[in-house]
Amino acid sequence: AREAFILRPNWGRAWGRIGLAAASLGQVQEAVDAYLQAVTFDPTPAHVEALAGVVARRGTDPDAAHKGKETGNGAMRTGEFGMAVAHFTLCLALLPPDPRASNPDNGDEHAFLRSVLFSNRSAAYARLKAWPAALADARLAVKAKGDFAKAHCRLGTAMLGHGLTEPAYAEFARALQIEGQDQTALKGRQACMSMLPWWTSSDARRRHRERFGMDLGRPSGSTRVYAISDVHFDHKCNEEWAHKIDDFKFQEDVLIVAGNMCDTRVALQRALTTFKAKFRRVFYVPGNHECWVPAHEATKIPDSFAKLLSIFELCDELGVDIFPAAVAQDVFVVPLLSWYSAEFDTDDPFPDPNGTVDQHCRWPIADIQVWRYMLKLNAAHLHHLFHGTVVSFSHFLPHLGLPFPTHSKMAKTMGCEPLDEQVRAIRGKSRVHVYGHSHLRHKKYHDGILYVNHAHGEDGGKDDRAPILLVYDGKQVVTREELIW
């Protein structure tokens, strides 16, 4: 091993062999010095683990760990990132084990230092583009001290490097919840918001790859498409109604849910799980209620975009569709995200400064810009080559010709006319657009597109056989109500 080191003094493996030999002979300090060099030149998991192991044999020394941190920081400043990994590893090994590992109720007097060291080592790994190691360390940093903003920033950065844009957004947002003006968190959040509309994250790519074409070969006559909106599943009568849907009648069919399912993520999970058990596929877009962040959710969900993205994650887990997909040959369903614009009120196209309709929403951008961003999130989906029968759907109204309540300035929070441009950009031989929010049922053609609203309503479940609306019967577009059992 020494001869190999002489021939190649910067070869990490040679230093690792020296460290292994020294450790086997009980020469602990020489082993530590050798493994420090091994990690410096080649910071592989094996070398890092070996260094931590030999340092631990010397016993713990929190004071030395605190002092040694500065050596690692100095290496970061000079761009010697392997050396930084080595010294942060040494410092971590000098800390006593986290007492919370055996009992979560225990306190850890070294929690902050532990989190700082994991955060800094994660940053060093990130500079080396070692994203799996950076991600693992950042998660340990957050686990050590959940209210440390830098730890969440490191986790967000590692997630971005790993192609996990959606969860990265939540970490940067959480950092800003802790320290509202943290510049790294602000830049990270903005980077995520710039990247999200392209849907190039690993989750988004997998979602499209696995689900868009899975039914392209399914005969068109073998499936029907139903629609409903504003289910308000968190009202007891509606949850009971959903469970009464026949367990077998719709097993080959598709259900479109056009938003306002419920207020909380927990209730949404129950609702989507229930519908998914009744139908072959469920397509869903959130409404305004799902974007609320009530006080009891705010500890885990920092803002409304983070909640929206966590809903996407939930849908992926449950197998619920939130991206466009074929449901049979020549039949496509296209979800469109949406928000309202005050300009929908043509008589007074300005926001109501005293409006409280969505006071529980916590957007990281100005409220009047939310609808623009939602349309950006749709843009990448409009370029697919849809054909045959295409059923698009949104929660908010896309067309001024659709009926809605006009009292109490409701027009300002009812729809978004630019959304209709996206609806009409989607081509198909037969076109249907399902929407919700207005709580006024409607089915009428406007300029060649059938616009449909089949609101269930907060009290809809009081009729335990309340129907859902059939919009495609396997052969053609229809508008026929069907009882659930």
C-alpha positions, 0 to 999 in steps of 0.5 A: 500500500505504501509503495502504491502511495509513493507511485500515486500520492493522490490515489485515494484507494492507496490511502484507503489500503494504508488506513485499512492496514493501520487499523488492523494493526491497532495504529488508530491515529495513522489509520485516521490520517490515511483515511482522511487522505483517502476521502480527500482524494476519493470521497466514496461511501466506503472511504467515508464509512471507514474514516468514521469508523476509525475515528469513533474508536478514539471516542467522542469529543464534541469540543474537537468536533466544533473546532474541526468544523472550521477546517472543513469550512476552510476547505470549502472556501478554497474549493477543496471539496473532498477535503471538506467531506473528510473533515466534516466526516471526522467531526461527525464521528466525534459527536456522541450518537443521537440519543433520539435514535433509541427514544424520540423523547430524548433531547440532543444537546448537539442537535444544532452542531450535528445538523450544521455538519451534515448540512455542510457535508451535503454542500460539499457533496453537491459541489462534487455532483455526488447527489445521492450522498448530498441528498442523504446528508441533507435529510439527516441534517433536517432530521437532526434539527427540523427548524434549521433553515440552512438544512432545508436549503441543502435538502432542496438543493440536493433534490434539485440536483437529483431531479426532484423539483417538486419536493425541492420546492417544498424544502425551500418554502419550508426554509422561508417559513423559518427564515423569511428572507433567506436568500438561498431559499428565495433563489431556490424557490424561484428556480423551482417555480421556473422549472416546474412548468417544463415538467422535466423532473424525474417524477413528472417524466415517470408520470407521463411515461407510465400513464399517457399511453397505457390505454392507447390499445384499449378498444374505444367501446370498452370504457365510459367516461363520467364527470362530477365536481364539487364533491365536498367529501369532508361533509359526512353525507358526501363521504357516505354517498361515495361509499355507496357507489356500486363496487362493480358497475363502473370497474371498466370506466373512467371518472373525472373529478373537476376539483373542490373535493375537500379542504385537507390533504388527509380528507383528499386521500380518503376521497381519492382512495374511495373513488379509485376503488370504484372506477378503473381510472380517476382523473382529478384537478384541485379546486380552490378548497384543496389549495387552502392551508389551514393552521393545522396543516401549516406546520407540515405544508408551508404554502399553497404551491407546496400543498398543490405539489404534495397533492400531485405526489399523493395522486401518484401514490394512489394511481390517480391521473393528473396529466393528460392520457389516453383512456382508450383508442381515440379517446383522451382526457386532459386535466387543466389546472386553473385559478380565477382572474378578477377580469372575469368580472367584466363590469369591474375587472379589478380584485376586491381588496376586501375579498375573503373567499380564499383567505386560507390560501398562502401563495408565494406570489401575488394573488393576481398572478396565480392564474397566469402561473397555473396556465403556464403549468398547462402549456407543456401538455397542449402540444400532444397530438390528441385526436378523436374524442377529447375531454378536457376539464378544469375547476374554474370556468373558462368561458364568460357564456357559462352560468354562474352566481352574480351576487356579492362580487362572485364573478371575480372569483369564478373563472378565467377567460384566458383558460378558454384559449387553452381549452380551444388549443386542444384539438379533437374530432369531438370536444367536451370540457368539464368544469366546476366551481359555480355549483350550477349544473350546465350542459351546452355547446359554445362554439363547437365545444360542449361545456358541462358542469355536474356539481355534486354540492355540499349537500349532494350526498343527502340523496344517497343515489345522487347521479354522476354524469356520463359524458362519453358512452363508449361510442359518442359524446352524451350527457346522461345522468346515471344513478350510482347503484 
